Amino acid sequence: MGRLKGKACIVTGGAKGLGLEFSRTLRVEGANVLIADIADGAEAAADTGALYKHTDVSDPAEAADAVSACIEAFGRIDVLVNNAAVFATLPVARYDEIDPDLWDEVMAVNVRGAFNMVRAAGPHMERQQSGKIINVTSGTVYKGMPGMLHYIASKGALAAMTRALSRELGPAGICVNSLAPGLTLSSSIVENTEHVEAARSKVLSSRALARDAYPDDLIGALIFLASNDSDFVTGQTIAVDGGSVNT
Ligand SMILES: NC(=O)c1ccc[n+]([C@@H]2O[C@H](COP(=O)([O-])OP(=O)(O)OC[C@H]3O[C@@H](n4cnc5c(N)ncnc54)[C@H](O)[C@@H]3O)[C@@H](O)[C@H]2O)c1
């Protein structure tokens, strides 16, 4: 408790699923949190004590508004968690059944959304000469997985952005890292059982620690990447997946 006391954080996609648990954790550790989600986050905000700003991260103006709201409320931006994604609601589909418009939508949220947020928050962090950007990627980048080509391509782009941004923002003392969960039984994915049914048995047999993963399993890595404990760690990926992939 208190490891992030007074830090100002934005969690995109923080209204539900893993993002809600990330927001709760940051609050428990003493941080001020703004949830930026296209979904209604009023309940999440009341539940965690965070602020909520309705935000479509794929829209540059809305991403900028979310960052402005954070600066207005907390005076600074210390931690940006790029968690928003088109994910749990995506139907599993062969590569040749993916509609090109859906491909574009996935890229607009998962890749351009993170870019929009960094584009808005980065200059504030540069002025502060400090900041942590945590990109939520996925173990699927390293393993591949049939039926999710749009999603996996988008997370691959985000992983590449982590490396490039770490070099670009390092001189300003800003750390940029990826947190790569394996299949994790978030409330969102439990509601959309297709993913669990498609992947669970293969995932479990690929893990050194062969059990299901829950949102709590990600918390330690999140706190580490958000806190001063990771001040000399940048451009890295921490996979939290029971040893399924080696990044
Ligand atoms: N749960 C897993 O198994 C798993 C595994 C690997 C990676 N991840 C990643 O973790 C993150 C959270 O996943 P989750 O399990 O909570 O699923 P999820 O699909 O519920 O999470 C996505 C969140 O992003 C929000 N969002 C969608 N479009 C948005 C937009 N345009 N603007 C702002 N917010 C938007 C959603 O409302 C939701 O809150 C995602 O980035 C996902 O890719 C999850």
The ligand as a Gaussian input file, in Angstrom:
#p B3LYP/6-31G(d) Opt

LIG

0 1
 N       -7.939000     -10.960000     -20.719000
 C       -6.982000     -11.539000     -21.440000
 O       -6.908000     -12.759000     -21.584000
 C       -5.924000     -10.676000     -22.107000
 C       -4.756000     -11.295000     -22.572000
 C       -3.777000     -10.518000     -23.175000
 C       -3.945000      -9.157000     -23.307000
 N       -5.104000      -8.591000     -22.859000
 C       -5.264000      -7.150000     -23.014000
 O       -5.646000      -6.591000     -21.787000
 C       -6.464000      -5.448000     -22.024000
 C       -7.773000      -5.576000     -21.262000
 O       -8.453000      -6.748000     -21.688000
 P       -9.820000      -7.255000     -20.995000
 O       -9.679000      -8.712000     -20.790000
 O      -10.169000      -6.405000     -19.856000
 O      -10.872000      -7.088000     -22.210000
 P      -11.782000      -5.864000     -22.696000
 O      -12.062000      -6.155000     -24.136000
 O      -12.941000      -5.660000     -21.805000
 O      -10.860000      -4.603000     -22.524000
 C      -10.902000      -3.520000     -23.377000
 C      -11.291000      -2.228000     -22.704000
 O      -11.055000      -1.191000     -23.663000
 C      -12.236000      -0.388000     -23.783000
 N      -12.303000       0.180000     -25.136000
 C      -12.621000      -0.441000     -26.300000
 N      -12.605000       0.427000     -27.318000
 C      -12.259000       1.643000     -26.798000
 C      -12.067000       2.936000     -27.349000
 N      -12.245000       3.172000     -28.662000
 N      -11.703000       3.939000     -26.517000
 C      -11.526000       3.712000     -25.178000
 N      -11.704000       2.513000     -24.598000
 C      -12.057000       1.477000     -25.408000
 C      -13.385000      -1.342000     -23.484000
 O      -14.573000      -0.634000     -23.144000
 C      -12.791000      -2.145000     -22.330000
 O      -12.958000      -1.463000     -21.104000
 C       -6.627000      -5.347000     -23.547000
 O       -5.638000      -4.492000     -24.067000
 C       -6.359000      -6.757000     -23.998000
 O       -5.916000      -6.801000     -25.332000
 C       -6.093000      -9.314000     -22.256000

